[in-house]
């Protein structure tokens, strides 16, 4: 899950 | 003053069914242009983005921007009290701490109203970047739901591989493996049943079945679903709500170590 969260954070830039 | 009216409650029931698996609570941002909702799921792996345009409502009025934080389980309790063909009106005063749902039967002989307390939710407004996707697949929403349901029996993840020829969904686990290939349809006469692929370059990505299955709760909203994919960015699963707006789910891919 950590990696998926990181991808979302990067994509949405928050 | 905020007031939004739909001639059938069914649409909002379906919208709520499409998000309440993923979200316990959410803020409905109301403005002159319509209602927007954007929220991360409870485990922060996917994002739900809902847009309902003001011109899709049978009556819409929003004098001042309003953010209504709602507990979706409570909203579901209220929506359950509406018949599908009841007229639905959502109403709130400016700066109100409650929202009212009013249901009117077709013959106007039964009128019910339910008041729900609003919540103050911390929310971040995320910028959703404009992205050109390597592959965009449009396919029947029922077919996608079926594939997600079938494959989730075999593993926790689904691998989606998209090429010019078609799209392949695969899963594997202790019980064995499963592969489902869909070719691009050759005829265009039945648009709802077509599989259409727009590909810049082939992609293969892995996603958690659990979330894909939650997204397919939106299936009753529309006949077709659109999947947009590029390497290392979230998949977008989009359901268009006819004449009203859309719901998009973003899900980060699983990356192999």
HADDOCK unambig.tbl for C-alpha pairs under 7 A between the chains (distance, minus, plus):
assign (segid A and resid 1 and name CA) (segid B and resid 45 and name CA) 6.74 0.50 0.50
assign (segid A and resid 4 and name CA) (segid B and resid 45 and name CA) 5.83 0.50 0.50
assign (segid A and resid 4 and name CA) (segid B and resid 252 and name CA) 5.08 0.50 0.50
assign (segid A and resid 4 and name CA) (segid B and resid 253 and name CA) 6.33 0.50 0.50
assign (segid A and resid 4 and name CA) (segid B and resid 254 and name CA) 6.20 0.50 0.50
assign (segid A and resid 5 and name CA) (segid B and resid 44 and name CA) 6.11 0.50 0.50
assign (segid A and resid 5 and name CA) (segid B and resid 45 and name CA) 5.10 0.50 0.50
assign (segid A and resid 7 and name CA) (segid B and resid 233 and name CA) 6.69 0.50 0.50
assign (segid A and resid 7 and name CA) (segid B and resid 252 and name CA) 6.01 0.50 0.50
assign (segid A and resid 8 and name CA) (segid B and resid 45 and name CA) 6.95 0.50 0.50
assign (segid A and resid 8 and name CA) (segid B and resid 234 and name CA) 6.75 0.50 0.50
assign (segid A and resid 8 and name CA) (segid B and resid 252 and name CA) 5.97 0.50 0.50
assign (segid A and resid 11 and name CA) (segid B and resid 233 and name CA) 6.68 0.50 0.50
assign (segid A and resid 12 and name CA) (segid B and resid 126 and name CA) 6.03 0.50 0.50
assign (segid A and resid 12 and name CA) (segid B and resid 127 and name CA) 5.85 0.50 0.50
assign (segid A and resid 12 and name CA) (segid B and resid 128 and name CA) 5.74 0.50 0.50
assign (segid A and resid 12 and name CA) (segid B and resid 129 and name CA) 6.84 0.50 0.50
assign (segid A and resid 14 and name CA) (segid B and resid 126 and name CA) 6.69 0.50 0.50
